Amino acid sequence: MNTKNDQYDFIKTLSLLKDEQLIEKFNQQVGNQGWGNARAYYLEEIRKELLKRNFKSDNIITRHKMSLTKKIKLENNQLVIIE
């Protein structure tokens, strides 16, 4: 029997991405005004994966939310906002 989230199984591949690829996935969402269940789930999985990697990220990501106002890059294991 299928669960409600079976349609979002593609998100499991986020853990297989290199750091730079994951950050690119994040950056692709900056400025995107679209919304829906699939996107909400996708963004939550990106947030979780970034937290799992133990980057210093408190300026962008907290335990319960993530800012998508500006693009980021990785420098010395820290997520840095691109101005």
N, CA, C and O of each residue as an XYZ file, in Angstrom:
332
protein
N       0.842     -1.183      0.000
C       0.000      0.000      0.000
C       0.886      1.246      0.000
O       1.879      1.301      0.726
N       0.539      2.224     -0.795
C       1.319      3.455     -0.896
C       0.971      4.413      0.234
O      -0.182      4.513      0.655
N       1.977      5.106      0.709
C       1.728      6.158      1.691
C       1.591      7.478      0.955
O       1.935      7.594     -0.221
N       1.085      8.459      1.664
C       0.864      9.778      1.062
C       2.158     10.355      0.490
O       2.120     11.027     -0.541
N       3.290     10.114      1.126
C       4.549     10.734      0.705
C       5.332      9.915     -0.307
O       6.441     10.303     -0.677
N       4.781      8.779     -0.772
C       5.477      7.994     -1.796
C       5.774      8.829     -3.036
O       6.793      8.621     -3.695
N       4.900      9.763     -3.354
C       5.099     10.591     -4.544
C       6.317     11.492     -4.417
O       6.776     12.040     -5.419
N       6.846     11.660     -3.225
C       7.982     12.538     -2.990
C       9.285     11.760     -2.760
O      10.247     12.321     -2.235
N       9.328     10.508     -3.136
C      10.505      9.668     -2.887
C      11.783     10.225     -3.511
O      12.877      9.908     -3.043
N      11.670     11.048     -4.557
C      12.855     11.613     -5.196
C      13.694     12.420     -4.211
O      14.891     12.608     -4.426
N      13.093     12.884     -3.160
C      13.795     13.716     -2.188
C      14.868     12.911     -1.442
O      15.844     13.489     -0.964
N      14.703     11.618     -1.340
C      15.686     10.772     -0.655
C      17.065     10.891     -1.288
O      18.073     10.609     -0.640
N      17.114     11.302     -2.530
C      18.397     11.427     -3.208
C      19.214     12.619     -2.709
O      20.400     12.719     -3.026
N      18.613     13.516     -1.942
C      19.357     14.675     -1.432
C      20.572     14.242     -0.615
O      21.615     14.894     -0.662
N      20.445     13.161      0.122
C      21.555     12.699      0.953
C      22.735     12.209      0.116
O      23.855     12.116      0.620
N      22.494     11.899     -1.147
C      23.551     11.409     -2.033
C      24.315     12.538     -2.719
O      25.355     12.299     -3.331
N      23.808     13.758     -2.621
C      24.437     14.887     -3.305
C      25.697     15.352     -2.607
O      25.811     15.254     -1.385
N      26.634     15.855     -3.374
C      27.798     16.527     -2.802
C      27.324     17.834     -2.185
O      26.246     18.327     -2.520
N      28.116     18.393     -1.295
C      27.742     19.633     -0.614
C      27.363     20.738     -1.605
O      26.343     21.408     -1.439
N      28.179     20.917     -2.617
C      27.941     21.977     -3.592
C      26.637     21.760     -4.353
O      25.936     22.718     -4.680
N      26.317     20.505     -4.631
C      25.074     20.187     -5.338
C      23.852     20.472     -4.457
O      22.834     20.969     -4.939
N      23.961     20.157     -3.185
C      22.869     20.430     -2.255
C      22.635     21.934     -2.126
O      21.492     22.391     -2.104
N      23.711     22.690     -2.040
C      23.599     24.141     -1.948
C      22.986     24.706     -3.227
O      22.229     25.675     -3.166
N      23.291     24.130     -4.362
C      22.677     24.560     -5.615
C      21.169     24.302     -5.595
O      20.396     25.123     -6.089
N      20.747     23.177     -5.034
C      19.317     22.885     -4.899
C      18.644     23.961     -4.042
O      17.550     24.423     -4.363
N      19.308     24.354     -2.949
C      18.796     25.435     -2.104
C      18.694     26.719     -2.914
O      17.647     27.367     -2.923
N      19.762     27.085     -3.584
C      19.808     28.354     -4.326
C      18.766     28.416     -5.445
O      18.294     29.500     -5.786
N      18.408     27.283     -6.010
C      17.375     27.248     -7.044
C      16.011     27.648     -6.492
O      15.126     28.048     -7.249
N      15.839     27.544     -5.188
C      14.559     27.873     -4.568
C      14.457     29.338     -4.126
O      13.362     29.825     -3.844
N      15.586     30.035     -4.067
C      15.578     31.442     -3.671
C      14.819     32.246     -4.725
O      15.113     32.153     -5.917
N      13.842     33.035     -4.278
C      13.048     33.862     -5.184
C      11.873     33.144     -5.808
O      11.060     33.775     -6.482
N      11.758     31.837     -5.604
C      10.636     31.075     -6.141
C       9.407     31.365     -5.292
O       9.391     31.068     -4.097
N       8.379     31.942     -5.900
C       7.170     32.309     -5.173
C       6.109     31.212     -5.191
O       5.081     31.339     -4.527
N       6.342     30.152     -5.933
C       5.378     29.061     -6.006
C       5.246     28.351     -4.666
O       6.165     28.373     -3.846
N       4.102     27.724     -4.452
C       3.920     26.994     -3.207
C       2.992     25.813     -3.432
O       2.135     25.844     -4.315
N       3.163     24.799     -2.649
C       2.328     23.608     -2.700
C       2.895     22.572     -1.754
O       3.974     22.758     -1.192
N       2.171     21.487     -1.579
C       2.609     20.441     -0.650
C       3.946     19.834     -1.043
O       4.807     19.610     -0.193
N       4.116     19.570     -2.324
C       5.366     18.951     -2.774
C       6.552     19.878     -2.510
O       7.602     19.418     -2.063
N       6.400     21.163     -2.777
C       7.498     22.104     -2.551
C       7.782     22.252     -1.058
O       8.943     22.312     -0.655
N       6.756     22.310     -0.251
C       6.946     22.412      1.202
C       7.728     21.211      1.722
O       8.638     21.363      2.537
N       7.378     20.036      1.257
C       8.080     18.819      1.663
C       9.528     18.843      1.168
O      10.447     18.487      1.906
N       9.721     19.253     -0.054
C      11.054     19.351     -0.651
C      11.942     20.298      0.142
O      13.083     19.961      0.457
N      11.429     21.479      0.466
C      12.209     22.458      1.230
C      12.539     21.949      2.627
O      13.635     22.185      3.137
N      11.600     21.259      3.236
C      11.850     20.681      4.563
C      12.971     19.654      4.497
O      13.811     19.591      5.395
N      12.989     18.858      3.448
C      14.046     17.856      3.299
C      15.402     18.507      3.007
O      16.428     18.017      3.480
N      15.424     19.579      2.254
C      16.676     20.319      2.042
C      17.181     20.864      3.372
O      18.368     20.751      3.678
N      16.286     21.454      4.167
C      16.665     22.001      5.475
C      17.247     20.904      6.373
O      18.294     21.089      6.993
N      16.564     19.776      6.432
C      17.042     18.663      7.263
C      18.418     18.172      6.807
O      19.294     17.905      7.630
N      18.597     18.058      5.496
C      19.870     17.557      4.975
C      20.998     18.546      5.264
O      22.103     18.129      5.613
N      20.743     19.838      5.127
C      21.769     20.836      5.455
C      22.132     20.756      6.931
O      23.306     20.873      7.283
N      21.149     20.559      7.795
C      21.424     20.435      9.233
C      22.209     19.164      9.545
O      23.091     19.184     10.403
N      21.903     18.062      8.865
C      22.619     16.803      9.082
C      24.105     16.931      8.802
O      24.927     16.256      9.421
N      24.438     17.800      7.867
C      25.844     17.942      7.474
C      26.639     18.822      8.423
O      27.832     19.038      8.212
N      26.013     19.318      9.438
C      26.677     20.076     10.501
C      27.430     21.307     10.011
O      28.476     21.660     10.555
N      26.898     21.952      8.991
C      27.460     23.235      8.584
C      27.089     24.268      9.643
O      26.040     24.157     10.278
N      27.935     25.260      9.833
C      27.542     26.395     10.666
C      26.531     27.167      9.825
O      26.869     27.710      8.773
N      25.294     27.209     10.299
C      24.221     27.726      9.452
C      23.173     28.538     10.201
O      22.104     28.811      9.655
N      23.456     28.924     11.429
C      22.440     29.586     12.247
C      21.968     30.923     11.679
O      20.933     31.434     12.106
N      22.691     31.493     10.740
C      22.258     32.738     10.108
C      21.218     32.496      9.006
O      20.604     33.443      8.514
N      21.022     31.236      8.622
C      20.112     30.896      7.536
C      19.070     29.860      7.969
O      17.904     29.938      7.583
N      19.506     28.901      8.768
C      18.654     27.769      9.121
C      18.577     27.634     10.642
O      19.586     27.699     11.344
N      17.357     27.445     11.125
C      17.166     27.106     12.529
C      16.524     25.729     12.577
O      16.284     25.107     11.542
N      16.260     25.276     13.743
C      15.668     23.948     13.898
C      14.309     23.833     13.200
O      13.931     22.748     12.757
N      13.581     24.937     13.100
C      12.218     24.867     12.573
C      11.964     25.696     11.318
O      10.865     25.635     10.767
N      12.942     26.469     10.849
C      12.691     27.269      9.646
C      13.984     27.526      8.881
O      15.085     27.276      9.372
N      13.813     28.034      7.661
C      14.945     28.292      6.793
C      14.615     29.529      5.952
O      13.515     29.641      5.410
N      15.562     30.443      5.848
C      15.380     31.650      5.055
C      15.736     31.382      3.600
O      16.792     30.824      3.301
N      14.856     31.780      2.711
C      15.097     31.637      1.271
C      15.169     33.002      0.597
O      14.815     33.132     -0.575
N      15.621     34.017      1.323
C      15.661     35.368      0.764
C      16.908     35.630     -0.070
O      16.882     36.463     -0.976
N      18.014     34.919      0.228
C      19.259     35.135     -0.506
C      19.959     33.816     -0.757
O      19.801     32.857     -0.002
N      20.728     33.781     -1.821
C      21.513     32.596     -2.149
C      22.669     32.453     -1.166
O      23.069     33.410     -0.503
N      23.186     31.249     -1.092
C      24.256     30.936     -0.154
C      25.406     30.240     -0.865
O      25.285     29.794     -2.006
N      26.533     30.162     -0.150
C      27.677     29.371     -0.590
C      28.313     28.776      0.649
O      28.022     29.195      1.770
N      29.177     27.803      0.447
C      29.858     27.144      1.554
C      31.298     27.608      1.609
O      32.036     27.491      0.631
N      31.696     28.138      2.765
C      33.085     28.560      3.000
C      33.524     28.053      4.361
O      32.927     28.401      5.380
N      34.559     27.238      4.383
C      35.104     26.716      5.639
C      34.026     26.101      6.518
O      33.951     26.387      7.713
N      33.197     25.261      5.925
C      32.109     24.552      6.604
C      31.028     25.475      7.170
O      30.287     25.082      8.070
N      30.938     26.684      6.652
C      29.920     27.632      7.075
C      29.086     28.062      5.868
O      29.634     28.344      4.802
N      27.776     28.113      6.032
C      26.904     28.629      4.981
C      26.912     30.140      5.072
O      26.577     30.718      6.105
N      27.299     30.770      3.981
C      27.480     32.217      3.919
C      26.501     32.782      2.903
O      26.340     32.233      1.813
N      25.848     33.878      3.263
C      24.927     34.556      2.351
C      25.724     35.254      1.264
O      26.723     35.917      1.544
N      25.280     35.101      0.023
C      25.903     35.789     -1.103
C      25.204     37.130     -1.234
O      24.003     37.184     -1.498
N      25.939     38.195     -1.054
C      25.359     39.553     -1.110
C      25.281     40.051     -2.528
O      24.822     41.168     -2.766
